[in-house]
């Protein structure tokens, strides 16, 4: 686990503040990607034997059984120990600490996201603030969103396999989704200009809770798998999450 250099972190923070998201090419090497892929393969094999969405070994497998579609595995390190250790990876913790302004963090999210060719899995336009239950079970105690999501590409994320689509600058609108439904205002959706976030294996994308984003189904011939981590600050979250409860404390050290 090699830390990121300060210049890389600074560039990422500039882009994050300007666009609402940032990309760090090659943050994880081929050995990391291979290890992550083994964990994903293991989870997929286990998922194929489940009757539907199921809790297993501290993870929640969110899936449709017939036809089979694996949407995601929540707190995936529970059922795949080779993934669990990445929650304390210095690259994630460095970026979360820089974005949130504190070395004391709480991890809420560790997910394996799958888009297999032709499975139809997609994500409509949304803000992650809705998923965190801003205004009800989550408080922006830091005034900076108090949450950062990071995702690593396991496979090439291309224009035809359902890439992340971000709306640059939309984070400056703040939390505008309906707190009850997550729906975004029609007048905002009518004028968004998204960009595709195209990644190579090992590239890392990070984004805050207010940037509008989504993704289309995978129409390509190859899988599009993403490994997600999400961090907040102490005192922000009051929601109980599968596998980690109210969250797992993490500390970004000075060596990270």
Buried (B, 14 or more C-beta within 10 A) or exposed (E): EEBBEEEBBEBBBEBBBEBBBBBBEEBBEEEBBEBBBEBBEBBBEBBEEBEEBBBBEBBBBBBBBEEEBBBBBBBBBBBBEBBBEBBBBBBBBBBBBBBBEBBEBBBBBBBBBBBBBEBEBEBEBBBBBBBBBBBEEBBBEBEBBBBBBBBBBBBBBBEBBBBBBBBBEBBEBEBBBEEEEBEBEEEBEEEBEBBBBBBEBBBBBBBBBBBBBBBBBBEBEBBBBBBBBBBBBEEBBEBEBBBBEEBBEBEBEEEB
